[in-house]
Amino acid sequence: MQASVGDRIVVHGRIVGQRERIAEVIEVLGENGSPPYRVRFEDGHETLMSPGPDTVVRHFQ
């Protein structure tokens, strides 16, 4: 997985009815766009993230 600052990471719900969570990449800590990423979720919560198989990157255009 590759991401850049400004990209969005979408975390899909794991159970029926659970909504997606969207986070903005605010810092890339790995080499060449690799995880981990510092992200900010819609509610303002910031965390370090190494995305798993239930996530996708939407690249900023």
PDB file of N, CA, C and O in Angstrom:
ATOM      1  N   MET A   1       0.853  -1.168   0.000  1.00  0.00           N
ATOM      2  CA  MET A   1       0.000   0.000   0.000  1.00  0.00           C
ATOM      3  C   MET A   1       0.902   1.236   0.000  1.00  0.00           C
ATOM      4  O   MET A   1       1.871   1.317   0.756  1.00  0.00           O
ATOM      5  N   GLN A   2       0.566   2.181  -0.852  1.00  0.00           N
ATOM      6  CA  GLN A   2       1.305   3.430  -0.964  1.00  0.00           C
ATOM      7  C   GLN A   2       0.342   4.598  -0.753  1.00  0.00           C
ATOM      8  O   GLN A   2      -0.772   4.584  -1.278  1.00  0.00           O
ATOM      9  N   ALA A   3       0.763   5.604   0.009  1.00  0.00           N
ATOM     10  CA  ALA A   3      -0.068   6.789   0.234  1.00  0.00           C
ATOM     11  C   ALA A   3       0.832   8.003   0.369  1.00  0.00           C
ATOM     12  O   ALA A   3       2.026   7.887   0.646  1.00  0.00           O
ATOM     13  N   SER A   4       0.235   9.169   0.169  1.00  0.00           N
ATOM     14  CA  SER A   4       0.927  10.445   0.306  1.00  0.00           C
ATOM     15  C   SER A   4       0.108  11.342   1.223  1.00  0.00           C
ATOM     16  O   SER A   4      -1.076  11.097   1.457  1.00  0.00           O
ATOM     17  N   VAL A   5       0.750  12.378   1.736  1.00  0.00           N
ATOM     18  CA  VAL A   5       0.039  13.350   2.560  1.00  0.00           C
ATOM     19  C   VAL A   5      -1.131  13.908   1.749  1.00  0.00           C
ATOM     20  O   VAL A   5      -0.972  14.284   0.588  1.00  0.00           O
ATOM     21  N   GLY A   6      -2.307  13.956   2.376  1.00  0.00           N
ATOM     22  CA  GLY A   6      -3.513  14.439   1.712  1.00  0.00           C
ATOM     23  C   GLY A   6      -4.417  13.339   1.192  1.00  0.00           C
ATOM     24  O   GLY A   6      -5.603  13.570   0.958  1.00  0.00           O
ATOM     25  N   ASP A   7      -3.864  12.125   1.006  1.00  0.00           N
ATOM     26  CA  ASP A   7      -4.692  10.997   0.585  1.00  0.00           C
ATOM     27  C   ASP A   7      -5.671  10.643   1.692  1.00  0.00           C
ATOM     28  O   ASP A   7      -5.476  11.016   2.849  1.00  0.00           O
ATOM     29  N   ARG A   8      -6.717   9.924   1.331  1.00  0.00           N
ATOM     30  CA  ARG A   8      -7.701   9.451   2.296  1.00  0.00           C
ATOM     31  C   ARG A   8      -7.587   7.941   2.407  1.00  0.00           C
ATOM     32  O   ARG A   8      -7.418   7.242   1.408  1.00  0.00           O
ATOM     33  N   ILE A   9      -7.680   7.448   3.630  1.00  0.00           N
ATOM     34  CA  ILE A   9      -7.725   6.014   3.876  1.00  0.00           C
ATOM     35  C   ILE A   9      -9.134   5.692   4.326  1.00  0.00           C
ATOM     36  O   ILE A   9      -9.634   6.270   5.291  1.00  0.00           O
ATOM     37  N   VAL A  10      -9.775   4.768   3.627  1.00  0.00           N
ATOM     38  CA  VAL A  10     -11.139   4.359   3.938  1.00  0.00           C
ATOM     39  C   VAL A  10     -11.074   2.996   4.621  1.00  0.00           C
ATOM     40  O   VAL A  10     -10.569   2.022   4.063  1.00  0.00           O
ATOM     41  N   VAL A  11     -11.600   2.954   5.847  1.00  0.00           N
ATOM     42  CA  VAL A  11     -11.648   1.710   6.614  1.00  0.00           C
ATOM     43  C   VAL A  11     -13.074   1.188   6.520  1.00  0.00           C
ATOM     44  O   VAL A  11     -13.997   1.804   7.052  1.00  0.00           O
ATOM     45  N   HIS A  12     -13.258   0.060   5.849  1.00  0.00           N
ATOM     46  CA  HIS A  12     -14.589  -0.511   5.668  1.00  0.00           C
ATOM     47  C   HIS A  12     -15.089  -1.115   6.971  1.00  0.00           C
ATOM     48  O   HIS A  12     -14.310  -1.640   7.768  1.00  0.00           O
ATOM     49  N   GLY A  13     -16.404  -1.033   7.176  1.00  0.00           N
ATOM     50  CA  GLY A  13     -17.016  -1.647   8.345  1.00  0.00           C
ATOM     51  C   GLY A  13     -16.800  -3.147   8.345  1.00  0.00           C
ATOM     52  O   GLY A  13     -16.802  -3.776   7.287  1.00  0.00           O
ATOM     53  N   ARG A  14     -16.615  -3.725   9.522  1.00  0.00           N
ATOM     54  CA  ARG A  14     -16.341  -5.164   9.619  1.00  0.00           C
ATOM     55  C   ARG A  14     -17.595  -5.977   9.878  1.00  0.00           C
ATOM     56  O   ARG A  14     -17.590  -7.197   9.715  1.00  0.00           O
ATOM     57  N   ILE A  15     -18.675  -5.308  10.280  1.00  0.00           N
ATOM     58  CA  ILE A  15     -19.925  -6.013  10.519  1.00  0.00           C
ATOM     59  C   ILE A  15     -21.042  -5.308   9.763  1.00  0.00           C
ATOM     60  O   ILE A  15     -20.924  -4.128   9.431  1.00  0.00           O
ATOM     61  N   VAL A  16     -22.109  -6.017   9.495  1.00  0.00           N
ATOM     62  CA  VAL A  16     -23.243  -5.453   8.765  1.00  0.00           C
ATOM     63  C   VAL A  16     -23.780  -4.242   9.517  1.00  0.00           C
ATOM     64  O   VAL A  16     -24.014  -4.299  10.724  1.00  0.00           O
ATOM     65  N   GLY A  17     -23.972  -3.147   8.789  1.00  0.00           N
ATOM     66  CA  GLY A  17     -24.514  -1.930   9.380  1.00  0.00           C
ATOM     67  C   GLY A  17     -23.479  -0.970   9.917  1.00  0.00           C
ATOM     68  O   GLY A  17     -23.803   0.177  10.227  1.00  0.00           O
ATOM     69  N   GLN A  18     -22.244  -1.411  10.034  1.00  0.00           N
ATOM     70  CA  GLN A  18     -21.192  -0.520  10.513  1.00  0.00           C
ATOM     71  C   GLN A  18     -20.716   0.339   9.346  1.00  0.00           C
ATOM     72  O   GLN A  18     -20.414  -0.181   8.272  1.00  0.00           O
ATOM     73  N   ARG A  19     -20.648   1.653   9.554  1.00  0.00           N
ATOM     74  CA  ARG A  19     -20.277   2.543   8.461  1.00  0.00           C
ATOM     75  C   ARG A  19     -18.759   2.601   8.265  1.00  0.00           C
ATOM     76  O   ARG A  19     -17.980   2.228   9.142  1.00  0.00           O
ATOM     77  N   GLU A  20     -18.380   3.075   7.103  1.00  0.00           N
ATOM     78  CA  GLU A  20     -16.967   3.281   6.808  1.00  0.00           C
ATOM     79  C   GLU A  20     -16.428   4.435   7.652  1.00  0.00           C
ATOM     80  O   GLU A  20     -17.161   5.349   8.029  1.00  0.00           O
ATOM     81  N   ARG A  21     -15.136   4.366   7.936  1.00  0.00           N
ATOM     82  CA  ARG A  21     -14.451   5.483   8.590  1.00  0.00           C
ATOM     83  C   ARG A  21     -13.418   5.996   7.608  1.00  0.00           C
ATOM     84  O   ARG A  21     -12.734   5.220   6.941  1.00  0.00           O
ATOM     85  N   ILE A  22     -13.313   7.321   7.525  1.00  0.00           N
ATOM     86  CA  ILE A  22     -12.386   7.932   6.582  1.00  0.00           C
ATOM     87  C   ILE A  22     -11.372   8.765   7.360  1.00  0.00           C
ATOM     88  O   ILE A  22     -11.729   9.554   8.235  1.00  0.00           O
ATOM     89  N   ALA A  23     -10.107   8.569   7.022  1.00  0.00           N
ATOM     90  CA  ALA A  23      -9.022   9.300   7.671  1.00  0.00           C
ATOM     91  C   ALA A  23      -8.158   9.956   6.604  1.00  0.00           C
ATOM     92  O   ALA A  23      -7.954   9.400   5.525  1.00  0.00           O
ATOM     93  N   GLU A  24      -7.654  11.141   6.916  1.00  0.00           N
ATOM     94  CA  GLU A  24      -6.729  11.845   6.025  1.00  0.00           C
ATOM     95  C   GLU A  24      -5.300  11.563   6.467  1.00  0.00           C
ATOM     96  O   GLU A  24      -4.984  11.641   7.654  1.00  0.00           O
ATOM     97  N   VAL A  25      -4.440  11.235   5.514  1.00  0.00           N
ATOM     98  CA  VAL A  25      -3.025  11.019   5.815  1.00  0.00           C
ATOM     99  C   VAL A  25      -2.384  12.386   6.052  1.00  0.00           C
ATOM    100  O   VAL A  25      -2.388  13.243   5.169  1.00  0.00           O
ATOM    101  N   ILE A  26      -1.836  12.581   7.251  1.00  0.00           N
ATOM    102  CA  ILE A  26      -1.188  13.857   7.556  1.00  0.00           C
ATOM    103  C   ILE A  26       0.331  13.739   7.646  1.00  0.00           C
ATOM    104  O   ILE A  26       1.040  14.746   7.660  1.00  0.00           O
ATOM    105  N   GLU A  27       0.833  12.479   7.708  1.00  0.00           N
ATOM    106  CA  GLU A  27       2.278  12.252   7.700  1.00  0.00           C
ATOM    107  C   GLU A  27       2.548  10.812   7.277  1.00  0.00           C
ATOM    108  O   GLU A  27       1.875   9.884   7.724  1.00  0.00           O
ATOM    109  N   VAL A  28       3.535  10.642   6.416  1.00  0.00           N
ATOM    110  CA  VAL A  28       3.960   9.306   5.988  1.00  0.00           C
ATOM    111  C   VAL A  28       5.265   9.002   6.710  1.00  0.00           C
ATOM    112  O   VAL A  28       6.249   9.725   6.555  1.00  0.00           O
ATOM    113  N   LEU A  29       5.273   7.937   7.495  1.00  0.00           N
ATOM    114  CA  LEU A  29       6.447   7.603   8.302  1.00  0.00           C
ATOM    115  C   LEU A  29       7.299   6.496   7.702  1.00  0.00           C
ATOM    116  O   LEU A  29       8.445   6.309   8.111  1.00  0.00           O
ATOM    117  N   GLY A  30       6.758   5.763   6.741  1.00  0.00           N
ATOM    118  CA  GLY A  30       7.516   4.701   6.074  1.00  0.00           C
ATOM    119  C   GLY A  30       8.277   5.251   4.876  1.00  0.00           C
ATOM    120  O   GLY A  30       8.132   6.417   4.511  1.00  0.00           O
ATOM    121  N   GLU A  31       9.075   4.406   4.284  1.00  0.00           N
ATOM    122  CA  GLU A  31       9.854   4.805   3.108  1.00  0.00           C
ATOM    123  C   GLU A  31       9.016   4.706   1.843  1.00  0.00           C
ATOM    124  O   GLU A  31       8.240   3.764   1.684  1.00  0.00           O
ATOM    125  N   ASN A  32       9.166   5.666   0.949  1.00  0.00           N
ATOM    126  CA  ASN A  32       8.517   5.659  -0.367  1.00  0.00           C
ATOM    127  C   ASN A  32       7.001   5.501  -0.298  1.00  0.00           C
ATOM    128  O   ASN A  32       6.415   4.808  -1.130  1.00  0.00           O
ATOM    129  N   GLY A  33       6.362   6.133   0.678  1.00  0.00           N
ATOM    130  CA  GLY A  33       4.910   6.100   0.783  1.00  0.00           C
ATOM    131  C   GLY A  33       4.342   4.894   1.497  1.00  0.00           C
ATOM    132  O   GLY A  33       3.129   4.685   1.492  1.00  0.00           O
ATOM    133  N   SER A  34       5.200   4.099   2.110  1.00  0.00           N
ATOM    134  CA  SER A  34       4.753   2.904   2.825  1.00  0.00           C
ATOM    135  C   SER A  34       4.299   3.232   4.240  1.00  0.00           C
ATOM    136  O   SER A  34       4.691   4.260   4.792  1.00  0.00           O
ATOM    137  N   PRO A  35       3.468   2.363   4.839  1.00  0.00           N
ATOM    138  CA  PRO A  35       3.052   2.561   6.224  1.00  0.00           C
ATOM    139  C   PRO A  35       4.252   2.493   7.163  1.00  0.00           C
ATOM    140  O   PRO A  35       5.306   1.980   6.789  1.00  0.00           O
ATOM    141  N   PRO A  36       4.095   3.004   8.366  1.00  0.00           N
ATOM    142  CA  PRO A  36       2.878   3.526   8.988  1.00  0.00           C
ATOM    143  C   PRO A  36       2.597   4.967   8.581  1.00  0.00           C
ATOM    144  O   PRO A  36       3.468   5.684   8.088  1.00  0.00           O
ATOM    145  N   TYR A  37       1.342   5.365   8.809  1.00  0.00           N
ATOM    146  CA  TYR A  37       0.884   6.720   8.502  1.00  0.00           C
ATOM    147  C   TYR A  37       0.313   7.352   9.762  1.00  0.00           C
ATOM    148  O   TYR A  37      -0.312   6.677  10.580  1.00  0.00           O
ATOM    149  N   ARG A  38       0.532   8.647   9.910  1.00  0.00           N
ATOM    150  CA  ARG A  38      -0.192   9.404  10.930  1.00  0.00           C
ATOM    151  C   ARG A  38      -1.436   9.924  10.221  1.00  0.00           C
ATOM    152  O   ARG A  38      -1.334  10.587   9.189  1.00  0.00           O
ATOM    153  N   VAL A  39      -2.611   9.624  10.774  1.00  0.00           N
ATOM    154  CA  VAL A  39      -3.867   9.981  10.123  1.00  0.00           C
ATOM    155  C   VAL A  39      -4.769  10.752  11.085  1.00  0.00           C
ATOM    156  O   VAL A  39      -4.631  10.667  12.305  1.00  0.00           O
ATOM    157  N   ARG A  40      -5.697  11.507  10.493  1.00  0.00           N
ATOM    158  CA  ARG A  40      -6.708  12.233  11.257  1.00  0.00           C
ATOM    159  C   ARG A  40      -8.077  11.797  10.753  1.00  0.00           C
ATOM    160  O   ARG A  40      -8.388  11.959   9.573  1.00  0.00           O
ATOM    161  N   PHE A  41      -8.894  11.244  11.647  1.00  0.00           N
ATOM    162  CA  PHE A  41     -10.245  10.829  11.304  1.00  0.00           C
ATOM    163  C   PHE A  41     -11.188  12.029  11.292  1.00  0.00           C
ATOM    164  O   PHE A  41     -10.842  13.111  11.766  1.00  0.00           O
ATOM    165  N   GLU A  42     -12.380  11.820  10.744  1.00  0.00           N
ATOM    166  CA  GLU A  42     -13.374  12.880  10.589  1.00  0.00           C
ATOM    167  C   GLU A  42     -13.733  13.552  11.908  1.00  0.00           C
ATOM    168  O   GLU A  42     -14.088  14.730  11.929  1.00  0.00           O
ATOM    169  N   ASP A  43     -13.643  12.806  13.015  1.00  0.00           N
ATOM    170  CA  ASP A  43     -13.992  13.369  14.323  1.00  0.00           C
ATOM    171  C   ASP A  43     -12.837  14.109  14.980  1.00  0.00           C
ATOM    172  O   ASP A  43     -12.968  14.588  16.106  1.00  0.00           O
ATOM    173  N   GLY A  44     -11.685  14.211  14.273  1.00  0.00           N
ATOM    174  CA  GLY A  44     -10.523  14.931  14.784  1.00  0.00           C
ATOM    175  C   GLY A  44      -9.506  14.048  15.480  1.00  0.00           C
ATOM    176  O   GLY A  44      -8.411  14.511  15.799  1.00  0.00           O
ATOM    177  N   HIS A  45      -9.839  12.786  15.725  1.00  0.00           N
ATOM    178  CA  HIS A  45      -8.925  11.855  16.381  1.00  0.00           C
ATOM    179  C   HIS A  45      -7.730  11.570  15.473  1.00  0.00           C
ATOM    180  O   HIS A  45      -7.901  11.287  14.287  1.00  0.00           O
ATOM    181  N   GLU A  46      -6.521  11.644  16.033  1.00  0.00           N
ATOM    182  CA  GLU A  46      -5.306  11.337  15.284  1.00  0.00           C
ATOM    183  C   GLU A  46      -4.660  10.083  15.854  1.00  0.00           C
ATOM    184  O   GLU A  46      -4.682   9.852  17.063  1.00  0.00           O
ATOM    185  N   THR A  47      -4.086   9.278  14.968  1.00  0.00           N
ATOM    186  CA  THR A  47      -3.427   8.052  15.395  1.00  0.00           C
ATOM    187  C   THR A  47      -2.415   7.606  14.339  1.00  0.00           C
ATOM    188  O   THR A  47      -2.419   8.100  13.211  1.00  0.00           O
ATOM    189  N   LEU A  48      -1.551   6.668  14.720  1.00  0.00           N
ATOM    190  CA  LEU A  48      -0.669   6.009  13.765  1.00  0.00           C
ATOM    191  C   LEU A  48      -1.410   4.801  13.224  1.00  0.00           C
ATOM    192  O   LEU A  48      -2.114   4.113  13.963  1.00  0.00           O
ATOM    193  N   MET A  49      -1.251   4.542  11.933  1.00  0.00           N
ATOM    194  CA  MET A  49      -2.004   3.456  11.312  1.00  0.00           C
ATOM    195  C   MET A  49      -1.132   2.707  10.323  1.00  0.00           C
ATOM    196  O   MET A  49      -0.426   3.307   9.512  1.00  0.00           O
ATOM    197  N   SER A  50      -1.191   1.393  10.403  1.00  0.00           N
ATOM    198  CA  SER A  50      -0.645   0.508   9.375  1.00  0.00           C
ATOM    199  C   SER A  50      -1.850  -0.232   8.812  1.00  0.00           C
ATOM    200  O   SER A  50      -2.258  -1.255   9.363  1.00  0.00           O
ATOM    201  N   PRO A  51      -2.426   0.269   7.722  1.00  0.00           N
ATOM    202  CA  PRO A  51      -3.687  -0.267   7.199  1.00  0.00           C
ATOM    203  C   PRO A  51      -3.631  -1.752   6.891  1.00  0.00           C
ATOM    204  O   PRO A  51      -2.612  -2.284   6.452  1.00  0.00           O
ATOM    205  N   GLY A  52      -4.766  -2.405   7.137  1.00  0.00           N
ATOM    206  CA  GLY A  52      -4.909  -3.826   6.875  1.00  0.00           C
ATOM    207  C   GLY A  52      -5.722  -4.079   5.614  1.00  0.00           C
ATOM    208  O   GLY A  52      -5.937  -3.169   4.814  1.00  0.00           O
ATOM    209  N   PRO A  53      -6.174  -5.317   5.438  1.00  0.00           N
ATOM    210  CA  PRO A  53      -6.884  -5.695   4.220  1.00  0.00           C
ATOM    211  C   PRO A  53      -8.284  -5.090   4.093  1.00  0.00           C
ATOM    212  O   PRO A  53      -8.892  -5.153   3.025  1.00  0.00           O
ATOM    213  N   ASP A  54      -8.793  -4.508   5.173  1.00  0.00           N
ATOM    214  CA  ASP A  54     -10.130  -3.901   5.126  1.00  0.00           C
ATOM    215  C   ASP A  54     -10.072  -2.412   4.804  1.00  0.00           C
ATOM    216  O   ASP A  54     -11.041  -1.691   5.039  1.00  0.00           O
ATOM    217  N   THR A  55      -8.940  -1.942   4.266  1.00  0.00           N
ATOM    218  CA  THR A  55      -8.773  -0.520   3.946  1.00  0.00           C
ATOM    219  C   THR A  55      -8.384  -0.316   2.492  1.00  0.00           C
ATOM    220  O   THR A  55      -7.816  -1.203   1.854  1.00  0.00           O
ATOM    221  N   VAL A  56      -8.696   0.860   1.984  1.00  0.00           N
ATOM    222  CA  VAL A  56      -8.262   1.272   0.640  1.00  0.00           C
ATOM    223  C   VAL A  56      -7.781   2.716   0.723  1.00  0.00           C
ATOM    224  O   VAL A  56      -8.187   3.474   1.604  1.00  0.00           O
ATOM    225  N   VAL A  57      -6.914   3.075  -0.204  1.00  0.00           N
ATOM    226  CA  VAL A  57      -6.411   4.442  -0.281  1.00  0.00           C
ATOM    227  C   VAL A  57      -7.103   5.151  -1.440  1.00  0.00           C
ATOM    228  O   VAL A  57      -7.154   4.634  -2.556  1.00  0.00           O
ATOM    229  N   ARG A  58      -7.629   6.326  -1.167  1.00  0.00           N
ATOM    230  CA  ARG A  58      -8.144   7.192  -2.226  1.00  0.00           C
ATOM    231  C   ARG A  58      -7.129   8.323  -2.368  1.00  0.00           C
ATOM    232  O   ARG A  58      -6.970   9.160  -1.479  1.00  0.00           O
ATOM    233  N   HIS A  59      -6.454   8.320  -3.502  1.00  0.00           N
ATOM    234  CA  HIS A  59      -5.385   9.286  -3.716  1.00  0.00           C
ATOM    235  C   HIS A  59      -5.948  10.678  -3.975  1.00  0.00           C
ATOM    236  O   HIS A  59      -6.926  10.847  -4.705  1.00  0.00           O
ATOM    237  N   PHE A  60      -5.304  11.679  -3.356  1.00  0.00           N
ATOM    238  CA  PHE A  60      -5.675  13.077  -3.532  1.00  0.00           C
ATOM    239  C   PHE A  60      -5.311  13.482  -4.951  1.00  0.00           C
ATOM    240  O   PHE A  60      -4.231  13.162  -5.446  1.00  0.00           O
ATOM    241  N   GLN A  61      -6.237  14.196  -5.603  1.00  0.00           N
ATOM    242  CA  GLN A  61      -5.968  14.574  -7.000  1.00  0.00           C
ATOM    243  C   GLN A  61      -5.784  16.034  -7.141  1.00  0.00           C
ATOM    244  O   GLN A  61      -5.550  16.523  -8.246  1.00  0.00           O
TER     245      GLN A  61
END
